[in-house]
């Protein structure tokens, strides 16, 4: 683990948006509250996502996620944008989490032709596939680490 990385997720709840929430007890605030007893759960349906806005331009280096087994986004498209106001999304890479109840870390390989030199201001995790038949996603912890520019 590289100690020079910093958390890129803001503590401002306005900087985290989600496609849906099953109910108030599983809201988006639980994605980043550092409490292992709370979680975000989406409603059913394909294309569930998490949209993050960074306070400053950044280069993400690592994503760490703890899913609830059985409700895992098994194919996740990572989209990025240089803008936080009106994002123009471009696909950066994919991650493929395992259907498991454990912390999973994914080092993000920098594709020079797909990541703006000046860094990004927004990132979206789009869950294209889920281990749940109905497409629900449950996450207990989400961390995005990298370098602020």
Number of C-alpha atoms within 10 A of each C-alpha: 6 9 7 8 16 15 14 23 19 14 12 11 12 10 15 21 15 18 13 19 19 15 11 10 13 18 17 22 19 20 24 20 15 14 11 12 9 18 25 26 27 24 16 17 16 15 17 24 21 18 16 23 24 20 16 15 21 21 22 24 18 18 16 15 20 22 26 20 17 18 22 27 31 18 18 22 20 20 20 27 22 21 17 19 10 9 16 12 15 15 16 20 16 17 18 14 19 16 17 15 16 14 13 15 16 15 14 18 11 13 10 9 8 13 20 15 12 11 19 23 21 26 26 24 22 22 24 17 21 25 18 18 11 12 20 25 30 24 25 24 24 22 18 19 23 22 16 17 10
